[in-house]
Amino acid sequence: MKAASLFAVICAVTFSLSSTQIAFALPDKTIGSEDSTVTKSNSDVSVSAKSSSDQDSVVETTEVRTTTAKTLNSTNTEEEVLTTKKKRPLVGLALGGGGARGAAHVGVMKVLLEEGIPIDMIAGTSIGSVVGGLYAAGYSVDDLVEKFDDSELMKNFMTVGLGVRIAVAPILFMPRLVGYHPYDGLYRGVKFRNYANKLAGQNTEISKLSIPFAAVVTDLVDGNSHRLTSGDLGTALQASTAVPGLRKPVQIGEHLYCDGGLINNLPVNHVREMGADFIIAVNIDEHLREVPLKTFRKAGSVSKQALKIQLYNIDKKANETADITIHPNTDGISLISRNSKDGNRGVASGIEAARQAMPEIKRKLALLGITPTRMVKAN
């Protein structure tokens, strides 16, 4: 293999890491189109068995019940009596992408649950889909904390170090010389898909999860942001985290999905379309700050700052349209970190940011008639 091939692979990976956030992906495998149906939403194309607003499991939706009662002035005459059930506004959670920084999501959710903040639906992009999807499947927040604290989750994602994978890229490219042409990417992600489904246990069908959930993806075929709300959970999480150039995209029917953060890193609009009245967004990007000019003489400094600028502008509208945005301090945590210290710091940062935001969250919820009941411990 010529050196130029290796150089091209390295360039592709470098471009991928500076154009979207890290997360997780899927094997080069075609999933039957019967797993999901494609419907149009107001702003995006949505891949969904049915929208969350149609689901029977949504908590306390508006309802009119008809009962039959005997009248006092007639022996057998019956009349229709209408009764109504009071509607509680629905609270949705939008979890953004950011690789290993996703530990902060877990810290935020831990505080929300301890404070009794209702979570009626979740949409997540990339690592946000992993945290949100596993929670919706019944995996406890405390257990998720452990998976980030000991870096088990990230180690199952990055099973082989990126440097090693790049070094052997020429070998992986050789089958193309004899006519085999898989989708582009260094990793297939089969192990992570299986790992995610193992954590979810028996709850691997998205449409049957206890909380309405959507994994946000980007369709390489039509260029739109989609949400996956039916089918295999592990497959959806891999699709939502398939970073272009790093992970192979995931084919489902006639669609080819990659990381949702490519165009929708903080999926507030998807949560709104799912039926949420009040949206809490969790942005785990590094903060964009002015840096000294001399900083850009360091190797890799320009691409790193470019990524921050890109994500800041992608997330700007979502930050503005969410009812509350919680932004933990994840500065310095690498997107692909497998270091347990980064996991610990991410969780702690999420806890701190959520506690700071809690008075404002409760104030705004009170205006909607929602009074949280504080829990002793998050489940």
BALOBA-1460 file (C-alpha; in Angstrom, 3 decimals):
// residues 379
<rec num="1" residu="m" x="0.000" y="0.000" z="0.000"/>
<rec num="2" residu="k" x="1.325" y="3.343" z="-0.993"/>
<rec num="3" residu="a" x="2.078" y="5.984" z="1.595"/>
<rec num="4" residu="a" x="-0.411" y="8.278" z="-0.123"/>
<rec num="5" residu="s" x="-3.253" y="5.926" z="0.853"/>
<rec num="6" residu="l" x="-2.316" y="6.083" z="4.514"/>
<rec num="7" residu="f" x="-2.042" y="9.857" z="4.301"/>
<rec num="8" residu="a" x="-5.508" y="10.072" z="2.751"/>
<rec num="9" residu="v" x="-7.021" y="7.983" z="5.550"/>
<rec num="10" residu="i" x="-5.402" y="10.121" z="8.241"/>
<rec num="11" residu="c" x="-6.690" y="13.285" z="6.540"/>
<rec num="12" residu="a" x="-10.208" y="11.839" z="6.371"/>
<rec num="13" residu="v" x="-10.215" y="11.027" z="10.071"/>
<rec num="14" residu="t" x="-8.804" y="14.423" z="11.012"/>
<rec num="15" residu="f" x="-11.488" y="16.162" z="8.967"/>
<rec num="16" residu="s" x="-14.200" y="14.035" z="10.569"/>
<rec num="17" residu="l" x="-13.107" y="14.843" z="14.101"/>
<rec num="18" residu="s" x="-13.128" y="18.574" z="13.339"/>
<rec num="19" residu="s" x="-16.518" y="18.590" z="11.627"/>
<rec num="20" residu="t" x="-18.649" y="16.776" z="14.181"/>
<rec num="21" residu="q" x="-18.484" y="15.309" z="17.693"/>
<rec num="22" residu="i" x="-17.339" y="11.783" z="18.621"/>
<rec num="23" residu="a" x="-19.833" y="9.131" z="19.554"/>
<rec num="24" residu="f" x="-20.670" y="5.622" z="18.494"/>
<rec num="25" residu="a" x="-21.581" y="3.750" z="15.302"/>
<rec num="26" residu="l" x="-22.799" y="0.587" z="13.608"/>
<rec num="27" residu="p" x="-21.677" y="-2.365" z="11.527"/>
<rec num="28" residu="d" x="-21.743" y="-2.297" z="7.760"/>
<rec num="29" residu="k" x="-25.079" y="-4.011" z="7.670"/>
<rec num="30" residu="t" x="-28.414" y="-3.447" z="6.000"/>
<rec num="31" residu="i" x="-31.434" y="-3.399" z="8.281"/>
<rec num="32" residu="g" x="-34.796" y="-4.166" z="6.716"/>
<rec num="33" residu="s" x="-37.035" y="-1.221" z="6.012"/>
<rec num="34" residu="e" x="-39.833" y="-2.866" z="7.969"/>
<rec num="35" residu="d" x="-38.093" y="-1.730" z="11.183"/>
<rec num="36" residu="s" x="-39.254" y="1.822" z="10.628"/>
<rec num="37" residu="t" x="-41.434" y="4.002" z="8.464"/>
<rec num="38" residu="v" x="-40.579" y="7.407" z="7.049"/>
<rec num="39" residu="t" x="-42.883" y="10.319" z="7.756"/>
<rec num="40" residu="k" x="-42.569" y="14.054" z="7.220"/>
<rec num="41" residu="s" x="-42.446" y="16.485" z="10.138"/>
<rec num="42" residu="n" x="-42.824" y="20.247" z="10.045"/>
<rec num="43" residu="s" x="-39.105" y="20.960" z="9.725"/>
<rec num="44" residu="d" x="-37.239" y="17.687" z="9.310"/>
<rec num="45" residu="v" x="-37.803" y="14.259" z="7.882"/>
<rec num="46" residu="s" x="-38.629" y="11.955" z="10.780"/>
<rec num="47" residu="v" x="-38.093" y="8.205" z="10.852"/>
<rec num="48" residu="s" x="-40.790" y="7.011" z="13.184"/>
<rec num="49" residu="a" x="-43.288" y="4.247" z="13.772"/>
<rec num="50" residu="k" x="-45.531" y="6.908" z="15.278"/>
<rec num="51" residu="s" x="-44.945" y="10.313" z="16.799"/>
<rec num="52" residu="s" x="-44.760" y="10.577" z="20.573"/>
<rec num="53" residu="s" x="-47.855" y="12.746" z="20.596"/>
<rec num="54" residu="d" x="-49.794" y="9.708" z="19.357"/>
<rec num="55" residu="q" x="-48.490" y="7.293" z="21.967"/>
<rec num="56" residu="d" x="-50.815" y="6.010" z="24.657"/>
<rec num="57" residu="s" x="-48.009" y="6.008" z="27.209"/>
<rec num="58" residu="v" x="-47.563" y="9.795" z="27.379"/>
<rec num="59" residu="v" x="-48.290" y="10.932" z="30.926"/>
<rec num="60" residu="e" x="-51.574" y="12.692" z="31.613"/>
<rec num="61" residu="t" x="-52.563" y="13.724" z="28.109"/>
<rec num="62" residu="t" x="-55.817" y="15.600" z="27.556"/>
<rec num="63" residu="e" x="-58.654" y="13.135" z="27.697"/>
<rec num="64" residu="v" x="-62.468" y="13.230" z="27.515"/>
<rec num="65" residu="r" x="-64.260" y="10.248" z="29.035"/>
<rec num="66" residu="t" x="-67.911" y="9.386" z="28.507"/>
<rec num="67" residu="t" x="-69.782" y="7.693" z="31.353"/>
<rec num="68" residu="t" x="-73.378" y="6.533" z="31.632"/>
<rec num="69" residu="a" x="-75.602" y="7.472" z="34.587"/>
<rec num="70" residu="k" x="-79.267" y="6.927" z="35.562"/>
<rec num="71" residu="t" x="-81.390" y="10.061" z="35.855"/>
<rec num="72" residu="l" x="-83.468" y="10.572" z="38.968"/>
<rec num="73" residu="n" x="-86.676" y="11.424" z="37.132"/>
<rec num="74" residu="s" x="-86.798" y="8.353" z="34.906"/>
<rec num="75" residu="t" x="-86.623" y="4.655" z="35.635"/>
<rec num="76" residu="n" x="-84.498" y="3.553" z="32.684"/>
<rec num="77" residu="t" x="-83.473" y="6.756" z="30.930"/>
<rec num="78" residu="e" x="-79.708" y="7.155" z="30.539"/>
<rec num="79" residu="e" x="-77.757" y="10.317" z="29.789"/>
<rec num="80" residu="e" x="-74.179" y="10.923" z="28.693"/>
<rec num="81" residu="v" x="-71.984" y="12.617" z="31.296"/>
<rec num="82" residu="l" x="-68.710" y="14.087" z="30.060"/>
<rec num="83" residu="t" x="-65.755" y="14.281" z="32.405"/>
<rec num="84" residu="t" x="-62.298" y="15.648" z="31.649"/>
<rec num="85" residu="k" x="-58.870" y="14.739" z="32.954"/>
<rec num="86" residu="k" x="-56.628" y="17.669" z="33.639"/>
<rec num="87" residu="k" x="-53.608" y="17.922" z="31.388"/>
<rec num="88" residu="r" x="-50.109" y="18.302" z="32.806"/>
<rec num="89" residu="p" x="-47.616" y="19.990" z="30.462"/>
<rec num="90" residu="l" x="-45.081" y="17.481" z="29.159"/>
<rec num="91" residu="v" x="-41.393" y="17.926" z="29.939"/>
<rec num="92" residu="g" x="-38.864" y="16.828" z="27.320"/>
<rec num="93" residu="l" x="-35.103" y="16.367" z="27.525"/>
<rec num="94" residu="a" x="-32.762" y="17.212" z="24.620"/>
<rec num="95" residu="l" x="-29.313" y="15.644" z="25.085"/>
<rec num="96" residu="g" x="-26.537" y="16.941" z="22.838"/>
<rec num="97" residu="g" x="-23.548" y="15.187" z="21.289"/>
<rec num="98" residu="g" x="-19.999" y="15.301" z="22.593"/>
<rec num="99" residu="g" x="-18.365" y="11.888" z="22.980"/>
<rec num="100" residu="a" x="-16.777" y="11.244" z="26.362"/>
<rec num="101" residu="r" x="-18.235" y="14.531" z="27.597"/>
<rec num="102" residu="g" x="-21.536" y="12.645" z="27.739"/>
<rec num="103" residu="a" x="-20.661" y="11.821" z="31.339"/>
<rec num="104" residu="a" x="-22.020" y="15.296" z="32.102"/>
<rec num="105" residu="h" x="-25.450" y="14.198" z="30.807"/>
<rec num="106" residu="v" x="-25.559" y="11.542" z="33.485"/>
<rec num="107" residu="g" x="-24.710" y="14.061" z="36.203"/>
<rec num="108" residu="v" x="-27.470" y="16.385" z="35.026"/>
<rec num="109" residu="m" x="-30.063" y="13.602" z="34.884"/>
<rec num="110" residu="k" x="-29.092" y="12.398" z="38.352"/>
<rec num="111" residu="v" x="-29.951" y="15.821" z="39.809"/>
<rec num="112" residu="l" x="-33.166" y="16.184" z="37.772"/>
<rec num="113" residu="l" x="-34.446" y="12.864" z="39.083"/>
<rec num="114" residu="e" x="-33.391" y="13.559" z="42.670"/>
<rec num="115" residu="e" x="-35.270" y="16.863" z="42.504"/>
<rec num="116" residu="g" x="-38.369" y="15.175" z="41.090"/>
<rec num="117" residu="i" x="-38.302" y="16.920" z="37.714"/>
<rec num="118" residu="p" x="-40.527" y="14.849" z="35.387"/>
<rec num="119" residu="i" x="-38.956" y="13.495" z="32.183"/>
<rec num="120" residu="d" x="-41.752" y="12.590" z="29.772"/>
<rec num="121" residu="m" x="-39.692" y="12.144" z="26.591"/>
<rec num="122" residu="i" x="-36.074" y="12.221" z="25.423"/>
<rec num="123" residu="a" x="-34.306" y="12.914" z="22.150"/>
<rec num="124" residu="g" x="-30.542" y="12.513" z="21.990"/>
<rec num="125" residu="t" x="-27.812" y="13.119" z="19.462"/>
<rec num="126" residu="s" x="-24.699" y="10.933" z="19.396"/>
<rec num="127" residu="i" x="-23.576" y="10.245" z="22.992"/>
<rec num="128" residu="g" x="-26.801" y="11.972" z="24.069"/>
<rec num="129" residu="s" x="-28.721" y="9.196" z="22.325"/>
<rec num="130" residu="v" x="-26.694" y="6.587" z="24.217"/>
<rec num="131" residu="v" x="-27.385" y="8.109" z="27.640"/>
<rec num="132" residu="g" x="-31.021" y="8.894" z="26.869"/>
<rec num="133" residu="g" x="-31.707" y="5.587" z="25.157"/>
<rec num="134" residu="l" x="-30.279" y="3.449" z="27.940"/>
<rec num="135" residu="y" x="-32.195" y="5.418" z="30.565"/>
<rec num="136" residu="a" x="-35.438" y="5.058" z="28.579"/>
<rec num="137" residu="a" x="-34.733" y="1.313" z="28.416"/>
<rec num="138" residu="g" x="-34.684" y="1.154" z="32.216"/>
<rec num="139" residu="y" x="-30.946" y="1.359" z="32.885"/>
<rec num="140" residu="s" x="-30.504" y="3.381" z="36.068"/>
<rec num="141" residu="v" x="-28.686" y="6.699" z="36.227"/>
<rec num="142" residu="d" x="-26.556" y="5.454" z="39.108"/>
<rec num="143" residu="d" x="-25.369" y="2.542" z="36.963"/>
<rec num="144" residu="l" x="-24.627" y="4.938" z="34.092"/>
<rec num="145" residu="v" x="-22.503" y="6.991" z="36.475"/>
<rec num="146" residu="e" x="-20.426" y="3.886" z="37.159"/>
<rec num="147" residu="k" x="-19.994" y="3.154" z="33.447"/>
<rec num="148" residu="f" x="-18.479" y="6.606" z="32.934"/>
<rec num="149" residu="d" x="-16.549" y="6.639" z="36.214"/>
<rec num="150" residu="d" x="-14.607" y="3.519" z="35.249"/>
<rec num="151" residu="s" x="-14.613" y="4.368" z="31.508"/>
<rec num="152" residu="e" x="-16.223" y="1.020" z="30.642"/>
<rec num="153" residu="l" x="-18.637" y="2.644" z="28.223"/>
<rec num="154" residu="m" x="-15.954" y="4.543" z="26.301"/>
<rec num="155" residu="k" x="-13.664" y="1.513" z="26.246"/>
<rec num="156" residu="n" x="-16.431" y="-0.497" z="24.599"/>
<rec num="157" residu="f" x="-16.826" y="2.303" z="22.087"/>
<rec num="158" residu="m" x="-13.120" y="2.754" z="21.297"/>
<rec num="159" residu="t" x="-12.156" y="-0.920" z="21.486"/>
<rec num="160" residu="v" x="-8.862" y="-0.162" z="19.730"/>
<rec num="161" residu="g" x="-6.975" y="3.108" z="20.099"/>
<rec num="162" residu="l" x="-7.384" y="5.531" z="17.199"/>
<rec num="163" residu="g" x="-3.637" y="5.581" z="16.543"/>
<rec num="164" residu="v" x="-3.535" y="1.808" z="16.196"/>
<rec num="165" residu="r" x="-6.561" y="1.824" z="13.901"/>
<rec num="166" residu="i" x="-4.981" y="4.440" z="11.651"/>
<rec num="167" residu="a" x="-1.735" y="2.469" z="11.560"/>
<rec num="168" residu="v" x="-3.509" y="-0.641" z="10.264"/>
<rec num="169" residu="a" x="-5.771" y="1.306" z="7.899"/>
<rec num="170" residu="p" x="-3.773" y="0.278" z="4.798"/>
<rec num="171" residu="i" x="-4.434" y="-3.378" z="5.641"/>
<rec num="172" residu="l" x="-8.144" y="-2.697" z="6.089"/>
<rec num="173" residu="f" x="-8.146" y="-0.960" z="2.712"/>
<rec num="174" residu="m" x="-6.701" y="-3.923" z="0.818"/>
<rec num="175" residu="p" x="-10.037" y="-5.772" z="0.224"/>
<rec num="176" residu="r" x="-11.072" y="-2.833" z="-1.953"/>
<rec num="177" residu="l" x="-8.319" y="-3.809" z="-4.367"/>
<rec num="178" residu="v" x="-10.095" y="-7.102" z="-5.061"/>
<rec num="179" residu="g" x="-13.563" y="-5.655" z="-5.530"/>
<rec num="180" residu="y" x="-14.977" y="-5.491" z="-1.990"/>
<rec num="181" residu="h" x="-16.403" y="-2.018" z="-1.322"/>
<rec num="182" residu="p" x="-17.859" y="-1.563" z="2.191"/>
<rec num="183" residu="y" x="-19.105" y="1.794" z="3.438"/>
<rec num="184" residu="d" x="-16.352" y="4.230" z="4.352"/>
<rec num="185" residu="g" x="-15.061" y="4.284" z="7.940"/>
<rec num="186" residu="l" x="-12.349" y="2.882" z="10.205"/>
<rec num="187" residu="y" x="-14.654" y="1.169" z="12.716"/>
<rec num="188" residu="r" x="-17.782" y="-0.944" z="12.203"/>
<rec num="189" residu="g" x="-19.089" y="-0.701" z="15.764"/>
<rec num="190" residu="v" x="-20.549" y="-4.188" z="16.143"/>
<rec num="191" residu="k" x="-19.135" y="-4.625" z="19.640"/>
<rec num="192" residu="f" x="-20.629" y="-1.370" z="20.876"/>
<rec num="193" residu="r" x="-24.047" y="-2.173" z="19.409"/>
<rec num="194" residu="n" x="-24.062" y="-5.487" z="21.256"/>
<rec num="195" residu="y" x="-22.777" y="-3.828" z="24.428"/>
<rec num="196" residu="a" x="-25.590" y="-1.237" z="24.363"/>
<rec num="197" residu="n" x="-28.251" y="-3.895" z="23.849"/>
<rec num="198" residu="k" x="-26.753" y="-5.948" z="26.665"/>
<rec num="199" residu="l" x="-27.125" y="-3.013" z="29.059"/>
<rec num="200" residu="a" x="-30.709" y="-2.478" z="27.860"/>
<rec num="201" residu="g" x="-31.583" y="-6.095" z="28.660"/>
<rec num="202" residu="q" x="-34.945" y="-7.113" z="27.226"/>
<rec num="203" residu="n" x="-35.872" y="-3.515" z="26.366"/>
<rec num="204" residu="t" x="-34.329" y="-3.189" z="22.921"/>
<rec num="205" residu="e" x="-37.398" y="-2.212" z="20.867"/>
<rec num="206" residu="i" x="-37.499" y="1.590" z="20.877"/>
<rec num="207" residu="s" x="-41.248" y="1.910" z="20.352"/>
<rec num="208" residu="k" x="-41.883" y="-0.155" z="23.500"/>
<rec num="209" residu="l" x="-39.601" y="1.760" z="25.883"/>
<rec num="210" residu="s" x="-41.155" y="3.156" z="29.054"/>
<rec num="211" residu="i" x="-40.342" y="6.721" z="27.963"/>
<rec num="212" residu="p" x="-40.810" y="7.997" z="24.382"/>
<rec num="213" residu="f" x="-37.308" y="8.180" z="22.930"/>
<rec num="214" residu="a" x="-35.683" y="9.292" z="19.679"/>
<rec num="215" residu="a" x="-32.121" y="8.830" z="18.447"/>
<rec num="216" residu="v" x="-31.231" y="11.712" z="16.138"/>
<rec num="217" residu="v" x="-29.285" y="10.895" z="12.967"/>
<rec num="218" residu="t" x="-28.201" y="12.523" z="9.707"/>
<rec num="219" residu="d" x="-29.273" y="10.913" z="6.433"/>
<rec num="220" residu="l" x="-26.380" y="10.930" z="3.962"/>
<rec num="221" residu="v" x="-28.826" y="10.242" z="1.124"/>
<rec num="222" residu="d" x="-31.121" y="13.259" z="1.486"/>
<rec num="223" residu="g" x="-29.042" y="15.467" z="3.822"/>
<rec num="224" residu="n" x="-31.794" y="15.831" z="6.432"/>
<rec num="225" residu="s" x="-31.948" y="15.375" z="10.189"/>
<rec num="226" residu="h" x="-34.049" y="12.336" z="11.128"/>
<rec num="227" residu="r" x="-35.130" y="10.748" z="14.377"/>
<rec num="228" residu="l" x="-35.329" y="7.009" z="14.948"/>
<rec num="229" residu="t" x="-38.253" y="6.050" z="17.174"/>
<rec num="230" residu="s" x="-38.718" y="2.385" z="16.334"/>
<rec num="231" residu="g" x="-36.568" y="-0.671" z="15.716"/>
<rec num="232" residu="d" x="-33.519" y="-2.038" z="17.514"/>
<rec num="233" residu="l" x="-32.110" y="0.292" z="20.184"/>
<rec num="234" residu="g" x="-28.459" y="-0.721" z="19.703"/>
<rec num="235" residu="t" x="-28.721" y="-0.148" z="15.954"/>
<rec num="236" residu="a" x="-30.211" y="3.305" z="16.458"/>
<rec num="237" residu="l" x="-27.508" y="4.306" z="18.945"/>
<rec num="238" residu="q" x="-24.782" y="3.179" z="16.557"/>
<rec num="239" residu="a" x="-26.355" y="5.145" z="13.721"/>
<rec num="240" residu="s" x="-26.660" y="8.282" z="15.837"/>
<rec num="241" residu="t" x="-22.956" y="8.022" z="16.768"/>
<rec num="242" residu="a" x="-21.467" y="7.039" z="13.415"/>
<rec num="243" residu="v" x="-18.924" y="9.842" z="12.987"/>
<rec num="244" residu="p" x="-18.157" y="10.286" z="9.262"/>
<rec num="245" residu="g" x="-14.767" y="8.854" z="8.364"/>
<rec num="246" residu="l" x="-14.332" y="7.230" z="11.763"/>
<rec num="247" residu="r" x="-17.380" y="4.964" z="11.973"/>
<rec num="248" residu="k" x="-19.126" y="3.325" z="9.060"/>
<rec num="249" residu="p" x="-22.616" y="4.735" z="8.381"/>
<rec num="250" residu="v" x="-25.654" y="2.555" z="9.041"/>
<rec num="251" residu="q" x="-28.063" y="1.541" z="6.305"/>
<rec num="252" residu="i" x="-31.723" y="1.163" z="7.244"/>
<rec num="253" residu="g" x="-33.914" y="0.515" z="4.237"/>
<rec num="254" residu="e" x="-33.049" y="3.067" z="1.564"/>
<rec num="255" residu="h" x="-31.524" y="5.465" z="4.086"/>
<rec num="256" residu="l" x="-27.876" y="5.705" z="5.107"/>
<rec num="257" residu="y" x="-27.423" y="7.264" z="8.523"/>
<rec num="258" residu="c" x="-24.432" y="8.835" z="10.244"/>
<rec num="259" residu="d" x="-23.839" y="10.930" z="13.369"/>
<rec num="260" residu="g" x="-26.776" y="13.228" z="14.111"/>
<rec num="261" residu="g" x="-24.447" y="15.997" z="15.272"/>
<rec num="262" residu="l" x="-23.393" y="16.696" z="11.710"/>
<rec num="263" residu="i" x="-26.318" y="19.122" z="11.377"/>
<rec num="264" residu="n" x="-28.340" y="18.801" z="14.617"/>
<rec num="265" residu="n" x="-26.098" y="18.446" z="17.643"/>
<rec num="266" residu="l" x="-28.658" y="19.621" z="20.223"/>
<rec num="267" residu="p" x="-32.063" y="18.223" z="19.137"/>
<rec num="268" residu="v" x="-34.442" y="20.714" z="20.726"/>
<rec num="269" residu="n" x="-36.615" y="20.867" z="17.602"/>
<rec num="270" residu="h" x="-37.089" y="17.097" z="17.603"/>
<rec num="271" residu="v" x="-38.211" y="17.098" z="21.240"/>
<rec num="272" residu="r" x="-40.675" y="19.879" z="20.450"/>
<rec num="273" residu="e" x="-42.095" y="17.895" z="17.544"/>
<rec num="274" residu="m" x="-42.435" y="14.852" z="19.800"/>
<rec num="275" residu="g" x="-44.945" y="16.851" z="21.845"/>
<rec num="276" residu="a" x="-42.989" y="18.475" z="24.682"/>
<rec num="277" residu="d" x="-44.387" y="21.664" z="26.200"/>
<rec num="278" residu="f" x="-41.269" y="22.420" z="28.233"/>
<rec num="279" residu="i" x="-37.767" y="21.490" z="27.053"/>
<rec num="280" residu="i" x="-34.597" y="21.141" z="29.087"/>
<rec num="281" residu="a" x="-31.557" y="21.061" z="26.792"/>
<rec num="282" residu="v" x="-28.153" y="19.811" z="27.932"/>
<rec num="283" residu="n" x="-25.256" y="21.220" z="25.898"/>
<rec num="284" residu="i" x="-21.972" y="19.406" z="26.587"/>
<rec num="285" residu="d" x="-19.753" y="21.254" z="24.089"/>
<rec num="286" residu="e" x="-16.602" y="22.934" z="25.308"/>
<rec num="287" residu="h" x="-17.225" y="26.630" z="25.911"/>
<rec num="288" residu="l" x="-16.165" y="28.963" z="23.109"/>
<rec num="289" residu="r" x="-13.782" y="31.526" z="24.533"/>
<rec num="290" residu="e" x="-11.381" y="34.060" z="23.050"/>
<rec num="291" residu="v" x="-7.849" y="32.660" z="22.965"/>
<rec num="292" residu="p" x="-4.438" y="34.346" z="22.499"/>
<rec num="293" residu="l" x="-3.108" y="34.582" z="18.958"/>
<rec num="294" residu="k" x="0.009" y="32.580" z="19.829"/>
<rec num="295" residu="t" x="-2.202" y="29.571" z="20.655"/>
<rec num="296" residu="f" x="-2.610" y="28.819" z="16.961"/>
<rec num="297" residu="r" x="1.095" y="28.106" z="16.470"/>
<rec num="298" residu="k" x="0.614" y="24.800" z="18.273"/>
<rec num="299" residu="a" x="-0.036" y="21.653" z="16.258"/>
<rec num="300" residu="g" x="-3.750" y="20.845" z="16.045"/>
<rec num="301" residu="s" x="-4.818" y="24.139" z="17.624"/>
<rec num="302" residu="v" x="-6.587" y="25.492" z="14.536"/>
<rec num="303" residu="s" x="-8.752" y="22.391" z="13.965"/>
<rec num="304" residu="k" x="-9.601" y="22.251" z="17.665"/>
<rec num="305" residu="q" x="-10.803" y="25.852" z="17.733"/>
<rec num="306" residu="a" x="-12.600" y="25.364" z="14.406"/>
<rec num="307" residu="l" x="-14.594" y="22.506" z="15.929"/>
<rec num="308" residu="k" x="-15.606" y="24.687" z="18.891"/>
<rec num="309" residu="i" x="-16.723" y="27.457" z="16.534"/>
<rec num="310" residu="q" x="-18.683" y="25.058" z="14.346"/>
<rec num="311" residu="l" x="-20.512" y="23.411" z="17.247"/>
<rec num="312" residu="y" x="-21.231" y="26.775" z="18.865"/>
<rec num="313" residu="n" x="-22.984" y="27.982" z="15.721"/>
<rec num="314" residu="i" x="-24.805" y="24.686" z="15.135"/>
<rec num="315" residu="d" x="-26.150" y="24.740" z="18.710"/>
<rec num="316" residu="k" x="-26.895" y="28.464" z="18.924"/>
<rec num="317" residu="k" x="-30.516" y="28.273" z="17.724"/>
<rec num="318" residu="a" x="-31.234" y="25.230" z="19.908"/>
<rec num="319" residu="n" x="-29.868" y="27.015" z="22.966"/>
<rec num="320" residu="e" x="-32.196" y="29.928" z="22.256"/>
<rec num="321" residu="t" x="-35.349" y="27.877" z="21.630"/>
<rec num="322" residu="a" x="-35.039" y="25.558" z="24.647"/>
<rec num="323" residu="d" x="-36.915" y="26.651" z="27.770"/>
<rec num="324" residu="i" x="-33.820" y="25.891" z="29.852"/>
<rec num="325" residu="t" x="-30.291" y="25.119" z="28.661"/>
<rec num="326" residu="i" x="-27.836" y="23.502" z="31.057"/>
<rec num="327" residu="h" x="-24.209" y="23.832" z="29.931"/>
<rec num="328" residu="p" x="-21.736" y="21.917" z="32.145"/>
<rec num="329" residu="n" x="-18.052" y="22.795" z="32.008"/>
<rec num="330" residu="t" x="-16.500" y="20.045" z="29.870"/>
<rec num="331" residu="d" x="-13.462" y="22.045" z="28.771"/>
<rec num="332" residu="g" x="-10.413" y="19.848" z="28.322"/>
<rec num="333" residu="i" x="-12.284" y="16.536" z="28.109"/>
<rec num="334" residu="s" x="-11.333" y="14.846" z="24.848"/>
<rec num="335" residu="l" x="-14.136" y="13.594" z="22.638"/>
<rec num="336" residu="i" x="-12.603" y="10.115" z="22.580"/>
<rec num="337" residu="s" x="-11.190" y="10.019" z="26.102"/>
<rec num="338" residu="r" x="-11.007" y="6.604" z="27.773"/>
<rec num="339" residu="n" x="-9.607" y="8.141" z="30.961"/>
<rec num="340" residu="s" x="-11.644" y="7.478" z="34.109"/>
<rec num="341" residu="k" x="-10.644" y="10.881" z="35.508"/>
<rec num="342" residu="d" x="-12.429" y="12.566" z="32.596"/>
<rec num="343" residu="g" x="-15.489" y="10.433" z="33.285"/>
<rec num="344" residu="n" x="-15.489" y="11.445" z="36.943"/>
<rec num="345" residu="r" x="-15.034" y="15.112" z="36.112"/>
<rec num="346" residu="g" x="-17.799" y="15.026" z="33.504"/>
<rec num="347" residu="v" x="-20.320" y="13.564" z="35.945"/>
<rec num="348" residu="a" x="-19.332" y="16.069" z="38.644"/>
<rec num="349" residu="s" x="-19.613" y="18.959" z="36.189"/>
<rec num="350" residu="g" x="-23.096" y="17.868" z="35.161"/>
<rec num="351" residu="i" x="-24.218" y="17.638" z="38.784"/>
<rec num="352" residu="e" x="-22.878" y="21.109" z="39.545"/>
<rec num="353" residu="a" x="-24.457" y="22.722" z="36.467"/>
<rec num="354" residu="a" x="-27.846" y="21.116" z="37.113"/>
<rec num="355" residu="r" x="-27.885" y="22.283" z="40.722"/>
<rec num="356" residu="q" x="-27.093" y="25.816" z="39.635"/>
<rec num="357" residu="a" x="-29.949" y="25.725" z="37.120"/>
<rec num="358" residu="m" x="-32.470" y="24.103" z="39.474"/>
<rec num="359" residu="p" x="-34.004" y="27.290" z="40.971"/>
<rec num="360" residu="e" x="-34.777" y="28.627" z="37.499"/>
<rec num="361" residu="i" x="-36.101" y="25.252" z="36.321"/>
<rec num="362" residu="k" x="-38.474" y="25.052" z="39.281"/>
<rec num="363" residu="r" x="-39.566" y="28.664" z="38.829"/>
<rec num="364" residu="k" x="-40.489" y="28.114" z="35.179"/>
<rec num="365" residu="l" x="-42.191" y="24.792" z="35.879"/>
<rec num="366" residu="a" x="-44.250" y="26.433" z="38.629"/>
<rec num="367" residu="l" x="-45.608" y="28.877" z="36.056"/>
<rec num="368" residu="l" x="-46.903" y="25.833" z="34.157"/>
<rec num="369" residu="g" x="-48.453" y="24.373" z="37.276"/>
<rec num="370" residu="i" x="-45.794" y="21.689" z="37.804"/>
<rec num="371" residu="t" x="-44.513" y="21.223" z="41.356"/>
<rec num="372" residu="p" x="-41.653" y="18.672" z="41.523"/>
<rec num="373" residu="t" x="-41.587" y="16.215" z="44.410"/>
<rec num="374" residu="r" x="-38.027" y="15.770" z="45.587"/>
<rec num="375" residu="m" x="-36.748" y="12.203" z="45.720"/>
<rec num="376" residu="v" x="-34.357" y="10.794" z="48.275"/>
<rec num="377" residu="k" x="-32.294" y="8.997" z="45.633"/>
<rec num="378" residu="a" x="-32.336" y="8.836" z="41.844"/>
<rec num="379" residu="n" x="-33.448" y="5.531" z="40.374"/>
